[in-house]
Amino acid sequence: METVAIALPGRAYPIHVGQGILDRCELLLPYLRQAKVAIVTNTTVAPLYLQHLAQPLRDAGIDVVEIILPDGERFKNWQTLNTIFDVLLARCCERSTTMIALGGGVVGDMAGFAAACYQRGMPFIQMPTTLLAQVDSSIGGKTAINHPLGKNMIGAFYQPSLVLADIDVLNTLPDRELRAGLAEVIKNGLIRDLPFLDWLETNLERLLVREPQALEYAICRSCENKAEVVVADEHENGERALLNLGHTFGHAIETGMGYGEWLHGEAVAAGTMMAAELSRQLGWISAGDVERVENLFLRAGLPVFGPAMEVSRYLELMQHDKKVQSGKLRLVLFKQIGQAVVSDCAAQTEIAKAIAARSPHV
C-alpha cells in the first residue's frame, strides 16, 4: 500500500492506494467518530462490493446504514440527493455519523455534497471504485450536483477525512470506464508533469490491460500531482483551475448531449483536443504537439473529436463555466506540452474555429 498526503492546514488526510484495501476494515475504524456509518453506493457497485465493506464493519460493532442510488450521471440531481437525506433522517443519523462514498465520481460527488449539507456537516470518507474517481474526483473536496444548464454548478468544497483507493476493484470496471479514467491520468502529464507524460506514452498498454504495478504507479503519481495543486489553491482561485484542462469544452459536450451520453473522461479528451487546437492557432504549440496529444488519446481508445453539435451551442453552454469572470470566458490552454495556463486572450471567433476543427459539421 502506498500513501499520498493531502497536507491542508488543519484538514490533512491520507490517500491510501493498493490492492485489497476494500477489505481492510482497520483502515477505517480510527476515522469513525461514533459506531455508526452511512454507506452511499449505487445499483451497479452494491452487488459487487457493498458487503465487502459493510459486513466487516458490522462484525466490528458498527451500525451500518445502506443507501443505494440509481446509477448514472443523469441521476446526479436534487431529487437523488434528497433520497440520501431521506434515509439519513429516517435512520436517525447524527452530525457525528460518518458518510462513506463507495462508487465512482457521481456517488462521490453526491455523497460529499450531502455530507457537507446534512446537519451542516458530517464526517466523510471516499472509497472510489473507478479509475477516474481514484485519480481525480475523490481528491480535493469538490462536491456537486448537475443542473440542466450546466454540470457541477451546485455544490460545495468539502474535504474527506480519508480516501481509500483499492486497485482490485478496477478489475470489474468496464473497458469504456477504464479508458475514460485514463483521460484524467493523461491530463496530469499534459498540464504539469512532462516526465509522467513520457512514462504514459511508454507504459499505456500496461494500464489498458490493468497491470497492478502500473496502475498503482499511475494512480499515485496522479494523486501526488493533484495533492500539490489542491494544497496550493484549495478553493480554485488560481492554480487549481489548471486541473480543468479540456473541461470547459467537455462540460458543454456532457450538458449539450444529455448527461450520461458521453462519459466525463470522453468529453474531457475531446475538449482537450479543442484546447490543443486553440493553443496551436494562438501560436503557442506546434501541429506536431497537437498530433502528440491526439496519438496518446487514440491509443487510449478515447475520442479526439467532439459530437455533432452546433458551434453556437458549444459557446452558449461554455458561458456557464465556473471559470467565467465578469462575463469573460477563461480557458485552460497549452503554453507548451507539460505546461498549461489559464487564459482569456482568445477571441470568441478563435474559440469557435477551434471547436469547428474538432467537431463534425452539423
N, C-alpha and C positions, 0 to 999 in steps of 0.2 A: 504493500500500500504506500502510495506517495501522498504527500500533503502540501497543499499550497495555502498560504495565509493571506487573508484579506485584512490588512493592518489598518483598519479605520479606527481613529481615536475613540476609545470608549465603546466601540462596537465591533471589535475584531472577531473574526470567526475563521475556522479552517474549512478547506475543501479537501476531502479525502477521496482519492481516486485509486481504484484497484479492482481485483476480482473477488467475488464472494462477499462484498460489503453489505449487500441487502440482508444477509442472514446474521450479521454481527450486531445483535441487539445491544451489546455492551457499549457500542459507539454512541448510541442514542441516549441511554439512561442518564448520563451526567447532565444532559441538557434539558431534562424534563423538570419543570417547577412543581408539578404535582403528579399523582399517579393516574393521570388521565390524558389521553391524546385523541385528536380528531384527525383521521387519515382521509384526505381528499384524493380520489383517483377517478378513473373513467371506466366505461364498459369494456374497453379493449384491454387495459392493463390489469384490471381487477382479477379476472380469471387466471392470469399468468402469475401475478406477484403479490397480490394483496395479503394472502395468508402467510406468505414467506415473512412478511413484516409484522402482521397482526398477531399471529399465534405466539411467537417468542415474547412479544410484549405482554400478552395475556398471561403467559407462563411466569413472567416476572412480576405479576400482580398489578399490571397496568390495565385500567378500564379503557377499552378501545371503541371509539365511535367511528363507524364506517360511512363515508359519504361518496357515493358513486355517481358521477356525472355522465351525461351523454358525451360521446367522443366526436370532436371535430371543431374546427375554427369557427364554424357558423354558430356554435353554441356559446361563444365567448362574449356573453352579453349580460344585461341586468337581470333577465329572467333566470338564467342559470346561476348567477351569483346569489340571487335570493334563495335558491334551493339550499345553498350552503348555510346561509343564515337560518333558514327554517329548521334544519337538523341541529345546528348548534344550540338554538333556543329550546327545541323540543327535548334535547338530551341534557339540558341544564349545564352546558359548558360555561366555564368561567374565564375571566381575564387571564388566569394563570394556566389554563389548559393549553397544551401545545398543539398547533396545527402542523401536520406533516403533508407535504405535497408529494404524491407518488405518481409520476407521469411525465409527460412532455411539457413543452412550453405553454400550451393552453392551460393545463392543470396547474402548473407552477405560477403562472401569471394570475389566474383567478383565485387560487388558494392564498397567494400572497396578498392580493388586494383585499380579500375577505378578512385575513388576519390583521391587516392594517386598520380595518374599519370596525371589526367586532369589539364592542366594549372599549373602543378607542385604542385597540392594540393588544394582540396576544402573541406569545412566542411562536416562532415559525421556523420550520426545518424543510429544506429542499432535498428530495431524493429523485433526481431526474432520470428518466428511463429512455430518452432519445439522445442521439449524439448532439443534436442542435441544442437541447436543453443543458447537456453536460458541459458544453464548451461556451455557452453564451447566456441563455435566458435565466438559468438558475442562479447566476452570479451577478452581484452588483445591486440588487434591490429594486429593479424596475418591475412594477406590477401594474396590470391594467386589464380593462375590457375594451372591446371594439364598439364603435358607433357606426351606423350605416354610412356616414360621411367620411369616416377615417378610422384607420387601425390604431389601436392602443391610445386613443385620445382621452380616455377617462381612467385615471389610476393614481398611484402614489409611489414615492420612493420608500421602500420598507425592507430593510436588510434581514435576511435569515440569520439564525444563530449558528447554523451548521449546514454544510452541503455534503451529501454522500453520493458519489458517482460510481456505480457498480458497472464495470465494463462487461460483465457476463450478461446483463440484461440486453445488451445490443445484439446478442445472437438471435433474438426473436424479432428484431426490428426489420420491417420490410425494406427491401433494397432501395426503393424510392425515398424512404425516410432517411436512410443512411446517407444517400447522396445529397439530400437536402441539408443534412447536418454538415457535410463537408464544405458547403458554401461558406459557412461561418468560420470554419477552420482556415480555409484559404484566405478569407478576409484578413485575418490577423497578420499573415505574412505580407499581404499586399499593402496594408496601411502603415506597418511599423517594424517588421521583423523579416528583413530580406534573407538572412540565413535560414530561417524557418521555411520561407517560400522555396528556397533551393532544396531543402530537405523534402518538402512535399512533392516537388517535381520528380525527385528520385524515388520516393517511397509511396507514391499514391496507390499503387496496386496492392501493397501490403494492407493499406487501410480498407480498400474495397473488398478484400477477402477476409477482413476482420481479424487480422493477426493481433493477438492481445498486446504484445510488446509495442507494436507500432501505434495501436490505439491509445495505450496508456501515455506514450510519449507525446502524441499529438494533442490529447486532451489536457495533459499537464502544461504543455507549452502554451496552449491557447488560454488556459486559466491564468497562467503567470502573466501573459500579456494583458488580459482584461483586468487582473488584480492591480497591476501598476497604474492603469488608466483610471480605474474606479477610485483608488486611494487618492490620486492627484485631483480628481474632479468628480466627486460623488454625485452631484446633482446636475451634471451635464451643462455647466456654464461655459465650458471651453473645450479642453482636450477630449473629453469623453464623447463629444459629438462625432469624432473620427470613427468610432465604432459603428456608425450608421452608414458606412460606405455602401452604396447601392440601395439603401433602404428608402430614400425619398422616392426614387423611381419604383422600387419594389413594392412599397406600400400602396402606391397608386395602382399597380397591377392587381394586388390582392383585393383591394376595395372595388376597383372597377369591374373585375371579372366575377366577383362574388366570393366571400370568404370561404376558403377551402378548395376552390377550383385549382389554384396554384398553391403549392406548399411554400411556406415562408422562404426557405432556402433557395427554392427555384426562382422565386421572384427577386431575391437578392442577387442571384447570379446574373440574371438578365439585366437588372438595374445597375450592377457593377459594370457590365459591358457598356451601358449607356453613359455612365460616368467616365469610363475609359475613352470612349469615342469623343465626348465633350472635351476631355483633357487634351486629346490629340488635336482637336480643332483649335484649341487655345494655344497650341504650340508647346505644351509642357512635356508631352511624351511623344514617342515616335509611333509610326504604324507597326513597327516591329514589337514595341512594347504592348500594344493592343493585341497583337497576334499571340504574344506570350500568355497573356491573361486568358484569352479565348481558348487556347490549346489546353490549358490546365482545367478549365471548366468542362470542356468537351471530354477530356479523359475521365473526369469525374462523373460523366453522364448527366451534366446539368445544362439547362437551356442557355444559349448565348444570344437569343433574340426574344423580345417580349411578345405578347399576344397581339392579335389584330384588333387594336383599339385606336380610336381617333386621337391624333396628337393633341387636339384641343381638350379631350377628356383627360389625358395624362396631366396636362398643365393645370386643369381645373382641380383635380384631386391633389396634386402636389402643393397647392396653396394651403391645404390643411396640415402640412407637415409641421412638426414641433420646432423645426429649426427656422421657420419663417419669423423674421423680426421686422417690425414696422412695415409689414406688407411685402418685404423683400425676401425672395427665396434664396436660402443659403444651402449649398450643396457640398458634399464631400467629394473632392476631386484629387487627381494624382499630380503632384509636382514631379515625381518620378516614381517608378515602381518601388515599393517599400517605404514610401514617404507620402502620406496623404495630408491634405489641408482642407479646412472649411473655407469656402469662398462664395462671395456673392457677386463676383465680377462678370459672370456670364449673362449676356442679354437673353431675353426670352426667345428671340429668333434663333440664337445659337443652341439653346436648350432644345427647342423644337426640332432643329436639324439633327441633333444627336439622337433624339427619340426616334425620328423617322428613319435614321440609318440603321436602327436596331429593332425595328418592329415592322411587320408586314403591312403593306398598304391596304387600306380598307375602303 
